[in-house]
């Protein structure tokens, strides 16, 4: 049996995807992002943006460009997703048709913005699956943006949908939806980590994801020039709020996010050693460096190894049996 079968005993193991989700909308930025991914490897995802990336009147042509880039040879690793228009937009259907027809087999995921509730997301997924099937793909992983009051109210039901892989917090739309009751300072640091309503939203999204084995993705940092702010935000999102992924909107944000959110090398090495000894003990309790470990901690260390792999960290050969 694979270690995940032993440790999770029939339950779905947590999803593990790269810790950084880099958004790009214009043709220049999309092509530059693909070039950077080829240079660094599949240690971060790229989301090509149809919702905010397309200029007014150019939505169809933009979707065609996005589809060509996803299907093209520059998508070397298959870690490129697309944010489509919201389901109520007249361009939602055309986005799906154009992108799935051309690139369904190469898509890493589709991002669904402006979710209202679980039924709304489920209906959109049915439509996505219909178009994906025409492109030779039965189902696509779905990433859902939580940015409305109603979506937050049903966040656990949304996270429970089987095809949903990741929930992202849309902090700007969420704050704006409060009609001035939350100050604009809560969209950035330090306010985004201290305002009670924003903190509540972040925690509910993170908790819902972890309850259902999905990935919580932290909102964007609008500070571009000061990478220390990006690193601080990523550290706090991970250490204080349990987020295992974060948006990037500028190439200079990618490496600080990777460094802050990827597991530490020392912890990865401990994880490999602990699981190796646990496997030798038929997954019974062991003592490692004077501390007791059992299946509860084994599950934790198994996820550390999966996150290390998806973050491109070097792993010893002995880790191969745990991947």
C-alpha positions, -999 to 999 in steps of 0.1 A, spaced: 0 0 0 11 35 -7 19 55 25 -10 79 17 -35 50 18 -21 39 52 -21 74 67 -54 87 54 -73 54 56 -96 58 26 -100 96 30 -89 119 2 -53 131 8 -48 169 8 -43 185 -26 -7 197 -31 1 223 -58 28 250 -61 27 276 -34 28 306 -57 0 315 -82 13 342 -106 -13 362 -125 -7 378 -159 -32 395 -181 -15 414 -210 1 395 -239 36 408 -229 32 398 -193 18 364 -202 46 356 -225 72 369 -200 57 347 -173 59 316 -195 95 324 -202 103 328 -165 85 295 -157 107 278 -183 138 292 -167 128 284 -130 108 252 -136 73 243 -125 78 257 -90 51 283 -95 18 283 -114 7 309 -140 -29 321 -142 -36 338 -175 -64 363 -169 -94 367 -192 -115 386 -166 -93 416 -160 -67 410 -187 -89 416 -217 -96 452 -227 -132 462 -234 -143 450 -269 -113 426 -271 -126 398 -250 -130 371 -277 -96 378 -292 -80 378 -258 -95 344 -250 -82 331 -283 -47 343 -274 -49 327 -239 -61 294 -254 -32 294 -279 -7 301 -251 -20 273 -229 -20 249 -258 14 261 -272 49 247 -266 58 275 -242 35 258 -217 62 233 -211 51 219 -177 13 220 -178 11 243 -149 -8 271 -165 -44 279 -156 -69 305 -167 -93 329 -149 -124 332 -170 -151 358 -168 -177 355 -141 -207 332 -148 -231 361 -153 -209 378 -179 -218 375 -215 -182 363 -221 -183 334 -197 -197 310 -223 -174 322 -250 -143 319 -227 -152 283 -220 -159 274 -256 -127 290 -269 -103 279 -242 -116 243 -237 -119 236 -274 -83 245 -280 -65 238 -247 -86 217 -223 -60 189 -223 -32 213 -213 -51 233 -186 -39 230 -150 -71 245 -137 -98 271 -143 -104 300 -119 -140 310 -113 -145 346 -100 -175 362 -83 -189 330 -68 -222 336 -50 -229 303 -33 -223 265 -36 -252 261 -60 -239 289 -82 -204 272 -83 -219 237 -90 -239 251 -119 -208 268 -133 -188 236 -130 -215 217 -149 -211 242 -177 -173 240 -176 -174 202 -177 -197 203 -208 -172 224 -227 -141 205 -213 -156 173 -227 -156 187 -262 -119 194 -257 -111 158 -246 -111 164 -208 -138 149 -186 -132 172 -156 -110 202 -148 -97 213 -114 -116 244 -103 -102 273 -83 -129 295 -68 -126 332 -58 -143 340 -25 -150 377 -26 -187 381 -18 -207 380 14 -228 351 1 -198 330 -10 -181 335 24 -214 324 41 -213 291 22 -175 287 20 -175 252 36 -201 240 11 -181 253 -18 -149 237 -5 -167 204 -2 -175 203 -39 -153 174 -52 -140 193 -83 -129 223 -63 -92 222 -58 -84 257 -43 -102 287 -28 -87 321 -32 -95 352 -11 -104 382 -32 -97 409 -6 -103 440 -27 -138 430 -38 -146 417 -3 -136 450 13 -154 470 -13 -186 449 -8 -188 465 27 -196 499 12 -170 518 32 -176 501 65 -141 486 62 -114 512 55 -93 509 24 -63 503 47 -76 468 53 -67 459 17 -30 460 25 -5 454 53 -9 457 83 -46 463 82 -54 431 62 -40 411 92 -57 430 119 -92 442 108 -116 418 125 -139 413 95 -110 406 71 -93 383 96 -126 364 100 -129 360 63 -94 347 59 -97 323 87 -130 309 75 -117 303 40 -85 286 53 -105 264 78 -129 254 51 -101 243 28 -83 223 54 -115 206 65 -119 193 30 -83 187 19 -83 218 -5 -57 245 -9 -63 280 6 -47 307 -16 -39 341 0 -48 374 -16 -24 396 -36 1 420 -21 -3 453 -39 32 464 -29 55 456 -58 88 474 -53 94 464 -16 98 426 -17 103 426 21 65 434 24 57 405 1 78 382 21 62 394 54 27 390 40 35 355 28 51 346 62 20 358 81 -4 342 57 13 309 62 22 310 99 -8 328 113 -36 319 89 -28 285 75 -25 295 39 -4 272 17 -5 293 -15 -4 330 -25 -11 352 -55 17 371 -72 10 400 -96 47 409 -104 76 386 -113 96 401 -84 70 387 -60 74 351 -70 107 343 -52 98 359 -19 65 340 -19 83 307 -27 109 313 0 83 322 26 56 296 19 77 265 9 86 241 37 120 247 53 148 223 41 155 212 77 118 203 81 118 184 49 148 164 59 131 156 93 100 146 74 118 121 52 137 106 81 106 103 103 85 87 76 114 63 67 116 51 103 78 50 106 75 28 75 102 5 89 80 2 120 49 -7 99 35 28 107 35 22 145 47 48 170 84 57 169 108 80 188 127 105 168 152 129 185 136 121 219 100 128 207 72 104 201 56 103 167 26 83 154 1 85 125 -11 119 135 23 135 130 31 111 101 2 127 81 17 162 88 51 152 76 37 135 45 21 168 35 54 186 41 71 163 15 43 168 -10 45 206 -6 83 204 -10 79 185 -42 54 210 -57 77 239 -46 106 224 -65 127 218 -34 154 191 -37 144 158 -22 167 129 -12 163 97 -31 148 81 1 118 104 -3 107 87 -36 85 62 -19 65 89 -2 56 109 -34 
